[in-house]
Amino acid sequence: MKSLKTIIVTGANCGLGIWTTKYLLDAGCQVIMACRNIGKAKADVDNFAAIQNSKNIKMLRLDLADVKSIKLFVDKLSEFENIEGVVCNAGVMYTGPLRYTKDGIEETFGTNYLGHFYLIQLLLQKFSINKFVVVSSALHDPQIKSPFAKAKLLAVQEMAYPKLCNTKYLKLQNEVCYATSKLCNILFAYQLNRNLIDNGDGLHTIVNAYNPGFMPSTNLGRKEGWKEMVYRWMLGIVGYLFRFSTTAKKSGKDVARLVMQEKQTGHYFQGHKAIASSAESYDLLKAKTLWLQTEKLISTLTN
């Protein structure tokens, strides 16, 4: 009997992640749902009729804001003969004072980019993975029509340990951190693709970045409190007016297609189409520098 393809989806229990999981299960895959809170993840699955009774789900704890959790997650994958694909989907966005990972890294940079970078490095040491989808955002591109702050690529140390700004500029700083983390994700995806090709491992490996569009109904950035509810309502209105909002259901189907069917590699997708990402995202020197500096930072965190 032919074994099922095993795909890891980070942040798989809600929004884009749970819809991606649904469509991968529909395609006959086994999905490892990598989630920070297993109790909540189980409740989310129980409330999602399309997958609640699936026998092809394996749920494992993964906190991308904690390098020890990432290492432990990969160690627990020893029961699997191979992992065929990874969807780097989990992400955070917040408002208010800067927040930090368990390792002292600014939380947006640490979770959205750094945690996924370390996860992929560990996975490639153990498995012959041939499909990667790295979720980014249109907000990485300064040319996009949006009222939000632009990405600002700096040295890794500066992004990991940003200087505190004046409180009246906190919203701007939060937005810059988020957009920058998504630019880092694209630079990472492109450089990963180049590295695999250079190492002779890229012949049958597909690595792409994906813009899911703005999804105001997801849990990204959601916290309790009326201010957060008003903020998300405003984001929804902005997304509608600027025509960049979509649904997790639609985008989840696109991600599953990228994993199961896409043959192109080293591209940035929006929906079914490969489109151009920002000019900065194609800068080879910046991508290599980001990669090397990230390796150095991870080395300091894990030694």
TORPA-538653 format. One record per residue (C-alpha): residue number from 0; residue in three letters; z, y, x. Coordinates in Angstrom, 2 decimals. Example, Ala and Ser with C-alpha at 12.3 -4.5 7.8 and 13.67 -1.06 7.14 Angstrom:
BEGIN
 resi resn       Z       Y       X
    0  ALA    7.80   -4.50   12.30
    1  SER    7.14   -1.06   13.67
***
This chain:
BEGIN
 resi resn       Z       Y       X
    0  MET    0.00    0.00    0.00
    1  LYS   -1.01    3.39    1.37
    2  SER    1.98    5.66    2.05
    3  LEU    2.20    9.09    0.46
    4  LYS    1.55   12.21    2.49
    5  THR    4.86   13.90    3.23
    6  ILE    4.96   17.70    3.03
    7  ILE    7.91   19.99    3.79
    8  VAL    8.26   23.07    1.59
    9  THR   10.91   25.57    2.61
   10  GLY   12.61   27.49   -0.19
   11  ALA   11.20   24.86   -2.53
   12  ASN   13.58   25.16   -5.46
   13  CYS   12.40   28.39   -7.08
   14  GLY    9.46   30.74   -7.52
   15  LEU    6.46   30.00   -5.33
   16  GLY    8.25   27.08   -3.69
   17  ILE    8.92   25.08   -6.84
   18  TRP    5.41   25.60   -8.20
   19  THR    3.93   24.57   -4.84
   20  THR    6.12   21.47   -4.98
   21  LYS    4.86   20.68   -8.49
   22  TYR    1.20   20.86   -7.49
   23  LEU    1.75   18.83   -4.30
   24  LEU    3.46   16.15   -6.37
   25  ASP    0.50   16.23   -8.77
   26  ALA   -1.77   15.62   -5.76
   27  GLY    0.18   12.46   -4.90
   28  CYS    2.36   13.81   -2.11
   29  GLN    5.97   13.19   -1.27
   30  VAL    7.72   16.56   -0.95
   31  ILE   10.74   17.33    1.19
   32  MET   12.38   20.24   -0.57
   33  ALA   14.09   22.20    2.19
   34  CYS   16.69   24.38    0.49
   35  ARG   19.71   26.38    1.59
   36  ASN   21.90   25.51   -1.42
   37  ILE   21.47   21.88   -2.48
   38  GLY   23.65   22.20   -5.56
   39  LYS   21.57   25.08   -6.89
   40  ALA   18.36   23.33   -5.88
   41  LYS   19.28   20.22   -7.88
   42  ALA   20.06   22.38  -10.90
   43  ASP   16.73   24.20  -10.51
   44  VAL   14.83   20.91  -10.40
   45  ASP   16.73   19.60  -13.44
   46  ASN   15.63   22.70  -15.33
   47  PHE   12.00   22.46  -14.25
   48  ALA   10.48   19.90  -16.59
   49  ALA    7.30   19.38  -14.56
   50  ILE    9.15   17.77  -11.63
   51  GLN   12.64   16.86  -12.89
   52  ASN   11.95   13.13  -13.06
   53  SER    9.80   12.79   -9.94
   54  LYS   10.70    9.97   -7.58
   55  ASN    8.71   11.56   -4.76
   56  ILE   11.17   14.36   -4.01
   57  LYS   13.54   14.32   -1.06
   58  MET   15.97   17.22   -0.98
   59  LEU   17.51   18.28    2.35
   60  ARG   19.62   21.28    3.25
   61  LEU   17.97   23.88    5.46
   62  ASP   19.38   27.31    6.19
   63  LEU   16.76   29.23    8.13
   64  ALA   19.37   31.85    8.97
   65  ASP   21.26   29.34   11.12
   66  VAL   19.69   27.65   14.16
   67  LYS   22.23   24.81   13.97
   68  SER   21.20   24.09   10.39
   69  ILE   17.53   24.02   11.43
   70  LYS   18.25   21.54   14.21
   71  LEU   20.33   19.35   11.89
   72  PHE   17.57   19.40    9.27
   73  VAL   14.97   18.15   11.75
   74  ASP   17.36   15.48   13.04
   75  LYS   17.73   14.16    9.48
   76  LEU   13.96   13.60    9.24
   77  SER   14.19   10.53   11.48
   78  GLU   13.76    8.28    8.43
   79  PHE   10.21    9.56    7.95
   80  GLU    7.38    7.95    9.89
   81  ASN    5.47   11.21    9.92
   82  ILE    5.29   14.66    8.37
   83  GLU    1.74   15.66    7.49
   84  GLY    2.25   19.26    6.43
   85  VAL    4.63   22.21    6.32
   86  VAL    4.69   25.16    3.95
   87  CYS    6.72   28.01    5.46
   88  ASN    7.61   29.70    2.20
   89  ALA   11.30   30.63    2.19
   90  GLY   12.05   34.30    2.57
   91  VAL   14.54   37.05    1.87
   92  MET   14.30   40.70    0.96
   93  TYR   17.31   42.85    0.20
   94  THR   18.46   46.39   -0.45
   95  GLY   21.42   48.20    1.04
   96  PRO   23.16   47.87    4.43
   97  LEU   21.65   45.60    7.03
   98  ARG   22.56   41.93    6.70
   99  TYR   22.65   39.37    9.49
  100  THR   22.14   35.64    9.99
  101  LYS   24.88   33.35   11.25
  102  ASP   23.46   33.94   14.72
  103  GLY   23.73   37.73   14.42
  104  ILE   20.01   38.40   13.84
  105  GLU   18.85   40.87   11.18
  106  GLU   18.48   38.61    8.15
  107  THR   14.91   39.41    7.10
  108  PHE   13.48   38.90   10.58
  109  GLY   15.76   35.92   11.22
  110  THR   14.94   34.06    8.02
  111  ASN   11.34   34.95    7.23
  112  TYR    9.99   34.65   10.77
  113  LEU   12.40   33.45   13.45
  114  GLY   13.81   30.51   11.47
  115  HIS   10.34   29.23   10.62
  116  PHE    9.19   29.65   14.22
  117  TYR   12.07   27.50   15.49
  118  LEU   11.58   24.95   12.71
  119  ILE    7.92   24.44   13.62
  120  GLN    8.71   24.09   17.33
  121  LEU   11.22   21.31   16.62
  122  LEU    8.94   19.55   14.14
  123  LEU    6.02   19.49   16.56
  124  GLN    8.22   17.71   19.10
  125  LYS    8.63   14.78   16.69
  126  PHE    5.65   14.66   14.34
  127  SER    1.85   14.90   14.34
  128  ILE    1.60   17.59   11.69
  129  ASN   -1.92   18.56   10.68
  130  LYS   -1.45   21.15    7.91
  131  PHE    0.48   24.41    8.14
  132  VAL    0.65   27.19    5.58
  133  VAL    2.64   30.27    6.56
  134  VAL    3.42   32.56    3.63
  135  SER    2.97   36.23    4.44
  136  SER    2.38   39.29    2.25
  137  ALA   -0.21   41.99    1.72
  138  LEU    2.56   44.43    2.68
  139  HIS    2.01   43.49    6.34
  140  ASP   -1.17   45.59    6.26
  141  PRO   -0.75   49.40    6.54
  142  GLN   -4.15   49.89    4.92
  143  ILE   -3.12   48.35    1.61
  144  LYS   -2.47   50.74   -1.26
  145  SER    1.26   50.44   -1.78
  146  PRO    4.24   52.79   -2.12
  147  PHE    6.27   50.62    0.24
  148  ALA    7.02   51.25    3.91
  149  LYS    4.65   49.98    6.59
  150  ALA    5.27   47.22    9.12
  151  LYS    6.42   48.31   12.55
  152  LEU    5.97   45.71   15.26
  153  LEU    8.43   46.18   18.11
  154  ALA    9.82   44.06   20.92
  155  VAL   11.55   40.97   19.53
  156  GLN   14.97   42.17   20.70
  157  GLU   14.50   45.41   18.75
  158  MET   13.43   43.59   15.57
  159  ALA   16.21   41.03   15.87
  160  TYR   18.90   43.64   16.57
  161  PRO   17.69   46.87   14.93
  162  LYS   19.58   50.11   15.30
  163  LEU   21.50   51.20   12.21
  164  CYS   19.84   54.10   10.48
  165  ASN   21.30   56.88    8.38
  166  THR   22.40   55.51    4.99
  167  LYS   19.91   57.69    3.12
  168  TYR   17.10   55.82    4.90
  169  LEU   18.41   52.30    4.16
  170  LYS   15.76   51.52    1.53
  171  LEU   13.02   52.53    3.98
  172  GLN   14.58   50.41    6.74
  173  ASN   14.83   47.40    4.40
  174  GLU   11.16   47.72    3.49
  175  VAL   10.09   48.08    7.12
  176  CYS   12.06   44.96    8.06
  177  TYR   10.39   42.95    5.29
  178  ALA    6.83   44.12    5.97
  179  THR    7.30   43.58    9.71
  180  SER    8.60   40.04    9.22
  181  LYS    5.44   39.26    7.26
  182  LEU    3.24   40.70   10.00
  183  CYS    5.11   38.48   12.46
  184  ASN    4.35   35.50   10.23
  185  ILE    0.60   36.11   10.46
  186  LEU    0.69   36.70   14.21
  187  PHE    2.66   33.45   14.49
  188  ALA    0.20   31.48   12.35
  189  TYR   -2.80   32.71   14.34
  190  GLN   -1.13   32.05   17.69
  191  LEU    0.05   28.60   16.58
  192  ASN   -3.54   27.78   15.69
  193  ARG   -4.79   28.99   19.09
  194  ASN   -2.08   27.08   20.94
  195  LEU   -2.86   23.83   19.16
  196  ILE   -6.55   24.21   19.95
  197  ASP   -5.85   25.04   23.60
  198  ASN   -3.55   22.02   23.88
  199  GLY   -6.18   19.71   22.42
  200  ASP   -4.14   19.13   19.27
  201  GLY   -6.13   21.40   17.00
  202  LEU   -9.20   19.25   16.32
  203  HIS   -7.84   17.99   13.01
  204  THR   -5.12   20.59   12.46
  205  ILE   -5.36   23.35    9.86
  206  VAL   -3.15   26.43   10.22
  207  ASN   -3.50   29.30    7.77
  208  ALA   -1.53   32.29    6.55
  209  TYR   -1.35   33.05    2.85
  210  ASN   -0.74   36.14    0.76
  211  PRO    0.77   35.01   -2.56
  212  GLY    0.66   38.49   -4.06
  213  PHE    3.68   40.27   -5.43
  214  MET    5.63   38.07   -7.85
  215  PRO    8.35   40.13   -9.59
  216  SER    9.56   37.08  -11.52
  217  THR   10.66   35.18   -8.39
  218  ASN   14.13   35.15   -6.82
  219  LEU   13.04   37.12   -3.74
  220  GLY   15.55   39.86   -3.17
  221  ARG   17.45   39.06   -6.35
  222  LYS   21.15   39.84   -6.44
  223  GLU   23.58   40.34   -9.29
  224  GLY   24.10   43.83  -10.65
  225  TRP   22.33   46.38  -12.79
  226  LYS   20.92   48.29   -9.81
  227  GLU   19.04   45.20   -8.64
  228  MET   17.74   44.60  -12.18
  229  VAL   16.44   48.18  -12.39
  230  TYR   14.94   47.91   -8.89
  231  ARG   13.06   44.73   -9.76
  232  TRP   11.85   46.22  -13.04
  233  MET   10.44   49.16  -11.10
  234  LEU    8.80   46.81   -8.59
  235  GLY    7.15   44.98  -11.47
  236  ILE    5.73   48.24  -12.85
  237  VAL    4.46   49.24   -9.40
  238  GLY    2.87   45.82   -8.91
  239  TYR    1.06   46.14  -12.22
  240  LEU   -0.15   49.69  -11.55
  241  PHE   -1.40   48.91   -8.04
  242  ARG   -2.87   45.55   -9.18
  243  PHE   -1.12   43.39   -6.59
  244  SER    1.27   41.42   -8.78
  245  THR    0.65   37.79   -9.75
  246  THR    2.61   34.69  -10.82
  247  ALA    4.32   31.96   -8.83
  248  LYS    2.49   29.36  -10.94
  249  LYS   -0.94   30.65   -9.92
  250  SER   -0.06   31.19   -6.27
  251  GLY    1.68   27.80   -6.02
  252  LYS   -1.56   26.12   -7.02
  253  ASP   -3.38   28.04   -4.29
  254  VAL   -0.85   26.98   -1.64
  255  ALA   -1.14   23.32   -2.64
  256  ARG   -4.92   23.61   -2.37
  257  LEU   -4.61   25.05    1.14
  258  VAL   -2.47   22.06    2.13
  259  MET   -4.59   19.37    0.50
  260  GLN   -8.18   20.61    0.59
  261  GLU   -8.80   23.53    2.94
  262  LYS  -10.95   22.78    6.01
  263  GLN  -10.99   26.24    7.62
  264  THR   -8.29   27.11   10.10
  265  GLY   -6.86   30.28   11.62
  266  HIS   -7.43   32.40    8.53
  267  TYR   -5.56   34.60    6.08
  268  PHE   -6.05   33.60    2.47
  269  GLN   -5.61   35.46   -0.77
  270  GLY   -6.16   33.15   -3.70
  271  HIS   -9.04   30.80   -2.82
  272  LYS  -10.68   33.25   -0.41
  273  ALA  -10.22   33.83    3.30
  274  ILE  -10.00   37.58    3.79
  275  ALA   -9.31   39.91    6.71
  276  SER   -5.69   40.56    7.56
  277  SER   -4.57   43.77    9.24
  278  ALA   -6.28   44.90   12.45
  279  GLU   -2.98   44.56   14.32
  280  SER   -2.62   40.91   13.28
  281  TYR   -5.67   40.02   15.41
  282  ASP   -4.26   41.56   18.59
  283  LEU   -4.13   38.67   21.07
  284  LEU   -1.78   40.39   23.49
  285  LYS    0.70   41.29   20.76
  286  ALA    0.60   37.74   19.39
  287  LYS    1.24   36.17   22.80
  288  THR    3.98   38.67   23.60
  289  LEU    5.67   38.03   20.25
  290  TRP    5.49   34.27   20.86
  291  LEU    6.94   34.41   24.38
  292  GLN    9.70   36.84   23.46
  293  THR   10.59   34.70   20.44
  294  GLU   10.86   31.60   22.62
  295  LYS   13.18   33.51   24.93
  296  LEU   15.39   34.67   22.06
  297  ILE   15.63   31.17   20.60
  298  SER   16.56   29.86   24.02
  299  THR   19.51   32.26   24.16
  300  LEU   20.60   31.25   20.65
  301  THR   20.45   27.51   21.27
  302  ASN   21.88   27.21   24.81
***
